[in-house]
Amino acid sequence: MPNVSASSKVLVTGANGYIGQWIVRRLLEGGYLVRVAVRSADKGNALVKLFAEKLPGKEQNIEVSLVEDITVVRAPVAFILRDHI
């Protein structure tokens, strides 16, 4: 498996769950740019707010991608994967 350097962008699904939040936190602390896939804008906004409180300044390294239903053929997989994530 190739190494992923700090400042690389990493996609995290399930980021609003307990384990997902810890993964996002560790990635942000390590200097990574983090794209989170969430099912609602409210959940994405809540994550950004959470990390603004826990890691001030690091919330700007979070990008939220809204994927309401991954099982629907029209789900924006190409959008999530842009920039070769």
Residue pairs with C-beta under 8 A, 6 or more apart in sequence:
4 10
4 32
6 30
6 31
6 32
7 31
7 32
7 33
8 32
8 33
9 32
9 33
9 34
9 35
9 63
9 83
9 85
10 27
10 32
10 33
10 34
10 35
10 85
11 35
11 36
11 37
11 65
11 80
11 85
12 20
12 23
12 24
12 27
12 34
12 35
12 36
12 37
13 20
13 36
13 37
14 20
15 21
15 23
15 24
15 34
15 36
15 37
15 38
15 47
16 36
16 38
16 43
16 46
16 47
20 36
21 47
21 50
24 34
24 36
24 47
24 51
24 62
25 51
25 54
25 55
27 34
28 34
28 51
28 55
28 58
28 61
28 62
29 55
29 58
32 61
33 61
33 63
34 61
34 62
34 63
35 62
35 63
35 64
35 65
35 80
35 85
36 44
36 47
36 62
36 63
36 64
36 65
37 65
37 67
37 70
37 80
38 44
38 47
38 64
38 65
38 66
38 67
39 66
39 67
39 68
39 69
40 66
40 68
41 64
41 66
44 64
44 66
45 64
47 62
47 64
48 59
48 62
48 64
49 59
51 58
51 59
51 62
52 59
65 76
65 79
65 80
67 75
67 76
67 80
68 75
69 75
70 77
